Amino acid sequence: MIAVLFALFTTTRFAIEKRQAYAWFKMLANARQLVMESMAAVAETRHPETGAHIRRTQNYVRAIAEKLRCDGHYTEILTHEFIDLLFVSAPLHDIGKVGIPDSILLKSDRLTPPEFELMKKHAEYGRNIICSAAQRIEGDNFLSLAGEIALTHHEMWDGSGYPQGLAGQEIPLSGRIMIVADVYDALINRRCYKDAFAHEYSIELMRKSRATMFDPVIFDAFLSIERNIREIALTYQDLEKSGPVLGDR
């Protein structure tokens, strides 16, 4: 009888601890999401183009990462937990633009070389903003990936990107995925300095940069789920910026 009671007690205690652990992890996940969304909202207020953009790009990066994992690429990094964190971190990739003057951020003409140099600083500004926030959060430092993305999402496969001029595998995987998502979305949507390009034309432009701007493995994964990517763009489209360019099938 004592053995039965002890087993029952142990099982009950384990079930309670499991529920408590689940509740704690759920609370932590909700806190992560709240912090990310709050910080991303700051970027939206400074830069009107980023609202739907951050929702599209976070879904693009998750779709690309899941395809890479499914195909057996970078599986040592692309765990389910990493992909979930990538999804919630991606909205902060352009938060550094809060430090760029409106005269540059919203300029409709081509930037001058000095203006472009200042614009490029948004990658470092973003990393610094996120790192500053991370220092104030004890325990799980879930902002580290967001800082990595903010800093490296303009690095290019051939080393011609910024701010560090990293090349190939020197660029963190998160940054290599983010640049594909970011460039595609910039092409298919109107910006203050350009009109929206059609989906097909945007894809062809990106093909030309397959092994210069993009990690070829990641770009090929992106191409293989082109239909899915387009559906994401349609789901979260801003008709004022994308217009009819996504409507033709």
ChimeraX attribute file (.defattr): number of C-alpha atoms within 10 A of each C-alpha:
attribute: neighborCount
match mode: 1-to-1
recipient: residues
	/A:1	6
	/A:2	7
	/A:3	8
	/A:4	9
	/A:5	10
	/A:6	11
	/A:7	12
	/A:8	12
	/A:9	12
	/A:10	12
	/A:11	12
	/A:12	12
	/A:13	12
	/A:14	12
	/A:15	12
	/A:16	12
	/A:17	12
	/A:18	12
	/A:19	12
	/A:20	12
	/A:21	12
	/A:22	12
	/A:23	12
	/A:24	12
	/A:25	12
	/A:26	12
	/A:27	12
	/A:28	14
	/A:29	16
	/A:30	12
	/A:31	12
	/A:32	19
	/A:33	16
	/A:34	13
	/A:35	17
	/A:36	20
	/A:37	16
	/A:38	13
	/A:39	17
	/A:40	21
	/A:41	18
	/A:42	14
	/A:43	24
	/A:44	20
	/A:45	12
	/A:46	17
	/A:47	18
	/A:48	12
	/A:49	19
	/A:50	19
	/A:51	17
	/A:52	16
	/A:53	21
	/A:54	23
	/A:55	19
	/A:56	23
	/A:57	29
	/A:58	22
	/A:59	21
	/A:60	28
	/A:61	25
	/A:62	22
	/A:63	20
	/A:64	27
	/A:65	30
	/A:66	19
	/A:67	18
	/A:68	21
	/A:69	18
	/A:70	13
	/A:71	11
	/A:72	11
	/A:73	16
	/A:74	15
	/A:75	14
	/A:76	8
	/A:77	13
	/A:78	20
	/A:79	14
	/A:80	13
	/A:81	10
	/A:82	14
	/A:83	20
	/A:84	14
	/A:85	19
	/A:86	23
	/A:87	21
	/A:88	24
	/A:89	27
	/A:90	31
	/A:91	27
	/A:92	28
	/A:93	31
	/A:94	24
	/A:95	27
	/A:96	23
	/A:97	23
	/A:98	19
	/A:99	17
	/A:100	19
	/A:101	14
	/A:102	12
	/A:103	9
	/A:104	16
	/A:105	20
	/A:106	15
	/A:107	13
	/A:108	12
	/A:109	10
	/A:110	11
	/A:111	15
	/A:112	10
	/A:113	9
	/A:114	8
	/A:115	15
	/A:116	13
	/A:117	13
	/A:118	16
	/A:119	18
	/A:120	17
	/A:121	17
	/A:122	22
	/A:123	26
	/A:124	20
	/A:125	21
	/A:126	25
	/A:127	26
	/A:128	16
	/A:129	18
	/A:130	24
	/A:131	17
	/A:132	13
	/A:133	15
	/A:134	18
	/A:135	11
	/A:136	9
	/A:137	11
	/A:138	7
	/A:139	8
	/A:140	10
	/A:141	14
	/A:142	18
	/A:143	24
	/A:144	16
	/A:145	22
	/A:146	27
	/A:147	26
	/A:148	23
	/A:149	29
	/A:150	30
	/A:151	26
	/A:152	27
	/A:153	28
	/A:154	27
	/A:155	27
	/A:156	24
	/A:157	23
	/A:158	16
	/A:159	16
	/A:160	15
	/A:161	18
	/A:162	18
	/A:163	17
	/A:164	15
	/A:165	16
	/A:166	19
	/A:167	18
	/A:168	19
	/A:169	10
	/A:170	12
	/A:171	21
	/A:172	18
	/A:173	20
	/A:174	24
	/A:175	23
	/A:176	27
	/A:177	24
	/A:178	27
	/A:179	24
	/A:180	24
	/A:181	26
	/A:182	22
	/A:183	17
	/A:184	21
	/A:185	23
	/A:186	19
	/A:187	21
	/A:188	25
	/A:189	25
	/A:190	19
	/A:191	17
	/A:192	12
	/A:193	12
	/A:194	13
	/A:195	15
	/A:196	20
	/A:197	22
	/A:198	18
	/A:199	23
	/A:200	15
	/A:201	13
	/A:202	17
	/A:203	17
	/A:204	10
	/A:205	14
	/A:206	19
	/A:207	17
	/A:208	11
	/A:209	16
	/A:210	17
	/A:211	16
	/A:212	17
	/A:213	25
	/A:214	25
	/A:215	23
	/A:216	17
	/A:217	13
	/A:218	21
	/A:219	23
	/A:220	17
	/A:221	20
	/A:222	25
	/A:223	15
	/A:224	13
	/A:225	15
	/A:226	16
	/A:227	12
	/A:228	15
	/A:229	23
	/A:230	17
	/A:231	13
	/A:232	18
	/A:233	25
	/A:234	16
	/A:235	12
	/A:236	16
	/A:237	20
	/A:238	16
	/A:239	13
	/A:240	10
	/A:241	17
	/A:242	24
	/A:243	17
	/A:244	12
	/A:245	18
	/A:246	20
	/A:247	11
	/A:248	8
	/A:249	8
